[in-house]
Amino acid sequence: MTIRLPGGRTTIHYKHETVSAPHCPRCGRTLQGIPRLTPSKLSGLSASQKRLERMYGGHLCHICLRELLKRAARGAPT
């Protein structure tokens, strides 16, 4: 955004983007262990820093994952 100053000069003010935390699609809880970064800064991280190493890491929270694993072990439809 260009701002005009009282002396006649113009300067650029950069707007800092606020990033919300990633959420679980099933229950809406915030996902733990994933950094709150903009996509451009997130692309600079290694794969192990972007997401968790478990199944559905970075997508489902640990509680929803536990429920899905229980259902799969019991043979119930998802």
KARA-V904584 format. One record per helix or strand of 2 or more residues. SS is the DSSP state (helix for helix, strand for strand). FROM is the first residue (numbers start at 0). TO is the last residue. If there is no record, write none. Layout:
((SS:FROM:TO) (SS:FROM:TO))
This chain:
((strand:1:3) (strand:9:11) (helix:38:41) (helix:46:49) (helix:61:73))
